[in-house]
């Protein structure tokens, strides 16, 4: 069994044991809309492909900021804790050109860099003021399982063949795991909740030799507005 799947299976088994004991409590289906901001240039993992590409392509890592949408199922464990399982989605396409080279006709040598992530999150949260208080700050930790896809499409320079310009597409994808930390506050009514939260996630993945970097940093900050629908009890 792949070692990265062990924490996921352990958490899934824990949830399977605990949920039957809490089905009578009031649960929440949460929806979120926000902004994902990738880790900055100086904080990214060694060998990161975006940092490597910036040595010869014109763009900033911050250009990969993207809208984030998601959904989450929250189940209370007593008055001061709850567990969550959720899914999110981000995608960003960044157009770029070579910084120091142009084509033989003087035109720019253009590419598009695209990153898509689908994080599955499994979290446990503490609510210091309790579930019964309408004003509910919370802190949480958990595991992200990130399905990702990164691609580079457009014109490339073959530096081993007289700087010949050729058109190509390079794609890599996979699944990476890493921790996630959550902090937020919400107002909880009888049937609806609303609030805001910040998530920090860290994950990285290896890339094949087709790319300038041998890894990609998938971590960053997500700033969400949340609204939830409550049921049960």
C-alpha positions in Angstrom: 0.0 0.0 0.0 1.3 3.4 -0.9 2.5 5.2 2.3 0.6 8.4 1.4 -2.7 6.6 1.5 -2.2 5.3 5.1 -3.2 8.7 6.8 -6.3 8.9 4.6 -7.4 5.4 5.4 -6.9 5.9 9.1 -8.9 9.1 9.1 -11.7 7.5 7.0 -11.9 4.6 9.5 -12.1 7.0 12.4 -14.9 9.0 10.8 -16.8 5.8 10.0 -16.6 4.8 13.7 -17.6 8.3 15.1 -20.3 9.4 12.7 -22.9 6.8 13.8 -22.7 8.2 17.3 -23.3 11.7 16.2 -26.0 11.4 13.5 -28.6 12.7 15.8 -26.7 16.0 16.2 -27.1 19.0 13.9 -24.9 18.7 10.9 -24.0 21.3 8.3 -23.4 21.3 4.6 -21.0 24.2 3.9 -20.4 26.0 0.7 -17.4 28.3 0.1 -16.3 30.9 -2.4 -12.9 32.6 -2.1 -9.4 33.3 -3.4 -6.4 30.9 -3.5 -3.0 32.6 -3.3 0.0 30.3 -4.0 3.1 30.4 -1.8 5.5 33.2 -2.7 8.7 32.8 -4.7 11.0 32.8 -1.6 8.8 30.2 0.2 8.4 27.6 -2.5 9.9 24.1 -2.4 13.4 23.6 -3.9 13.2 22.7 -7.6 9.8 24.3 -8.0 8.9 24.5 -11.7 7.4 28.0 -11.4 10.5 29.4 -9.9 12.6 27.6 -12.6 10.4 29.0 -15.4 10.7 32.6 -14.1 14.4 32.5 -15.0 13.5 32.7 -18.7 9.8 33.4 -18.9 8.0 36.7 -18.1 5.4 36.2 -15.2 5.1 36.3 -11.5 4.1 33.5 -9.2 1.3 35.7 -7.8 -0.3 35.5 -11.3 -1.5 32.1 -10.3 -4.0 33.5 -7.8 -7.3 32.0 -8.6 -10.9 31.8 -7.6 -11.7 28.9 -5.2 -15.0 27.1 -4.8 -15.8 24.2 -2.5 -18.2 22.2 -0.4 -17.9 20.5 3.0 -19.8 18.2 5.3 -19.4 19.1 9.0 -20.4 16.8 11.8 -20.2 17.8 15.5 -18.5 15.6 18.1 -19.9 16.9 21.3 -20.2 20.6 22.1 -16.7 21.8 21.3 -15.5 19.8 18.3 -16.5 18.8 14.8 -15.1 16.9 11.9 -15.2 17.8 8.3 -14.8 16.3 4.9 -14.7 18.5 1.8 -13.7 19.2 -1.7 -12.5 22.3 -3.5 -11.5 23.4 -7.0 -9.1 26.0 -8.4 -7.8 26.6 -11.9 -5.6 29.3 -13.4 -4.1 29.9 -16.9 -1.2 32.3 -17.1 0.0 33.6 -20.5 3.7 34.3 -20.8 6.6 35.0 -23.2 10.4 34.4 -23.2 12.1 37.3 -21.6 15.3 37.4 -23.7 14.4 35.8 -27.0 12.0 36.4 -29.9 11.2 34.4 -33.0 13.0 34.9 -36.3 10.3 37.3 -37.5 10.6 39.4 -34.4 7.4 38.1 -32.7 7.2 37.0 -29.1 7.6 33.4 -28.3 4.4 32.7 -26.4 3.3 30.0 -23.9 0.4 29.3 -21.5 1.0 27.8 -18.1 -2.0 26.2 -16.4 -2.5 24.8 -13.0 -5.6 23.0 -11.7 -6.1 21.6 -8.2 -8.9 19.6 -6.6 -8.1 19.3 -2.9 -10.0 16.8 -0.8 -9.8 17.8 2.9 -10.3 15.9 6.1 -10.3 18.1 9.2 -11.0 18.3 12.9 -12.0 21.7 14.4 -12.2 23.1 17.9 -14.9 25.6 18.7 -13.9 27.4 22.0 -17.3 29.0 22.6 -19.2 25.8 21.7 -21.8 24.7 19.2 -24.7 26.3 21.1 -23.2 29.8 20.9 -24.5 31.7 17.8 -21.0 33.3 17.4 -18.6 30.5 16.6 -14.8 31.1 16.1 -12.9 27.9 15.3 -9.5 26.5 14.6 -8.8 23.3 12.8 -6.1 20.9 11.4 -6.3 18.1 8.9 -5.1 16.4 5.8 -5.4 17.6 2.2 -5.3 15.1 -0.7 -4.7 17.2 -3.8 -5.5 16.0 -7.3 -3.5 18.3 -9.6 -2.8 18.9 -13.2 0.0 21.2 -14.6 0.6 22.0 -18.2 2.7 24.2 -20.5 1.4 24.8 -24.0 2.7 26.9 -26.9 6.1 27.7 -28.4 9.4 26.5 -27.0 13.1 27.1 -27.8 15.4 24.1 -28.5 18.7 25.4 -27.2 20.4 22.3 -28.4 19.4 22.9 -32.0 20.3 26.4 -33.0 17.5 27.9 -30.9 14.9 26.4 -33.1 11.3 27.4 -32.1 8.8 24.5 -32.0 5.3 24.1 -30.8 4.5 21.5 -28.1 2.4 20.7 -25.0 3.7 19.2 -21.8 1.4 17.9 -19.1 1.9 16.3 -15.7 -0.8 15.3 -13.2 -1.1 13.2 -10.0 -2.1 13.3 -6.4 -0.2 14.8 -3.5 -0.9 14.9 0.3 -0.1 17.5 2.9 -1.4 19.3 6.0 -4.0 21.9 6.1 -4.6 24.5 8.9 -7.9 26.4 9.3 -9.0 29.4 11.2 -12.4 31.2 10.9 -15.5 32.5 12.5 -19.1 32.0 11.6 -22.6 33.0 12.9 -24.7 30.0 13.4 -28.5 30.2 13.2 -31.0 27.4 13.4 -30.9 26.5 9.7 -28.2 28.7 8.2 -24.6 29.7 9.0 -22.4 32.4 7.4 -18.8 33.4 8.0 -15.3 33.6 6.8 -12.2 31.5 7.1 -8.5 31.3 6.1 -6.9 28.0 5.1 -3.2 27.3 4.8 -2.2 24.1 2.9 1.2 22.6 2.1 1.7 19.9 -0.6 4.3 19.2 -3.3 4.7 16.8 -6.2 7.4 15.5 -8.5 7.5 16.4 -12.2 9.0 14.4 -15.1 12.2 15.6 -16.9 10.2 17.4 -19.6 9.9 20.5 -17.3 12.5 23.1 -16.2 11.8 22.2 -12.5 11.6 18.7 -11.0 8.9 19.6 -8.5 5.8 21.7 -8.2 4.7 23.5 -5.0 0.9 23.2 -4.5 0.7 25.0 -1.2 -0.8 28.4 -0.4 -3.4 30.4 1.4 -7.2 30.3 0.7 -9.5 33.1 1.9 -13.1 31.9 1.9 -16.6 33.3 2.4 -18.8 30.5 3.7 -22.5 29.7 4.0 -23.9 26.6 5.5 -27.2 24.7 5.6 -28.0 22.9 8.8 -30.0 19.7 9.2 -30.6 16.8 11.6 -31.0 16.9 15.4 
